[in-house]
Amino acid sequence: MENRFKEAAIKARQMTNKQLASEITSLTKLTRDELNELLPAKKDKEAFVELMNAVQDETDMDNKLAYLRENMETAGTIVFKLLKAIV
């Protein structure tokens, strides 16, 4: 017997991913398709938003580097994905 909420959960996840991709594309020069290709998972998109917030924060470079050190696993993954797309 399948979980009766499975289909609703799938649709909700897809809608959330689309909304998050739209929000990110409004902050960057990436199109939604490019973004979805680079960052297919919701967790990647969320990490990208956090990274963008850290970059746009008014703190000095030392604080930004500290953020990267503290969040190397998630932010580092996103940085490498973005650099790979650029290079």
C-alpha positions as CSV (number, residue, x, y, z in Angstrom):
1,M,0.0,0.0,0.0
2,E,1.5,3.3,-1.1
3,N,1.6,6.3,1.1
4,R,-1.5,8.4,0.2
5,F,0.6,11.6,0.5
6,K,3.4,10.5,-1.8
7,E,2.0,12.2,-4.9
8,A,1.2,15.4,-3.0
9,A,4.7,15.5,-1.6
10,I,6.2,15.0,-5.0
11,K,4.2,17.9,-6.5
12,A,5.0,20.1,-3.5
13,R,8.7,19.4,-3.9
14,Q,8.6,20.2,-7.6
15,M,6.7,23.5,-7.0
16,T,9.2,24.5,-4.2
17,N,12.1,23.8,-6.5
18,K,10.6,25.9,-9.3
19,Q,9.9,28.8,-6.9
20,L,13.4,28.6,-5.4
21,A,14.9,28.5,-8.9
22,S,12.8,31.6,-9.9
23,E,14.0,33.5,-6.8
24,I,17.6,32.7,-7.5
25,T,17.4,33.6,-11.2
26,S,16.1,37.0,-10.1
27,L,19.4,37.5,-8.1
28,T,21.8,36.2,-10.8
29,K,22.3,36.3,-14.5
30,L,21.6,32.6,-14.7
31,T,18.4,31.4,-16.4
32,R,16.1,29.0,-14.6
33,D,17.2,26.2,-17.0
34,E,20.9,26.9,-16.4
35,L,20.4,27.1,-12.7
36,N,18.5,23.8,-12.7
37,E,21.3,22.2,-14.7
38,L,24.0,23.4,-12.3
39,L,22.1,22.9,-9.1
40,P,19.4,20.2,-9.6
41,A,18.7,19.5,-6.0
42,K,16.8,21.8,-3.6
43,K,19.6,21.5,-1.0
44,D,22.0,22.9,-3.6
45,K,19.7,25.8,-4.4
46,E,19.3,26.6,-0.7
47,A,23.1,26.5,-0.2
48,F,23.5,28.8,-3.1
49,V,21.1,31.3,-1.6
50,E,23.0,31.2,1.7
51,L,26.3,31.7,-0.2
52,M,24.8,34.6,-2.1
53,N,23.6,36.2,1.1
54,A,27.1,35.8,2.6
55,V,28.7,37.4,-0.5
56,Q,26.2,40.3,-0.5
57,D,26.5,40.9,3.2
58,E,28.1,44.2,4.2
59,T,30.8,42.4,6.3
60,D,34.5,42.5,5.6
61,M,36.4,39.9,3.6
62,D,37.6,38.2,6.8
63,N,34.0,37.5,7.9
64,K,33.2,36.2,4.4
65,L,36.2,33.9,4.5
66,A,35.2,32.7,8.0
67,Y,31.7,31.9,6.6
68,L,33.3,29.8,3.9
69,R,35.5,28.0,6.4
70,E,32.5,27.2,8.6
71,N,30.4,26.1,5.7
72,M,33.0,24.5,3.5
73,E,31.1,21.3,2.9
74,T,27.9,23.0,1.5
75,A,29.2,26.3,0.2
76,G,32.4,24.8,-1.2
77,T,30.3,22.3,-3.3
78,I,28.3,25.2,-4.7
79,V,31.4,27.3,-5.4
80,F,33.0,24.4,-7.4
81,K,29.8,23.8,-9.4
82,L,29.6,27.5,-10.3
83,L,33.3,27.7,-11.2
84,K,33.1,24.6,-13.3
85,A,30.3,26.2,-15.3
86,I,32.3,29.4,-15.7
87,V,35.6,27.9,-16.7
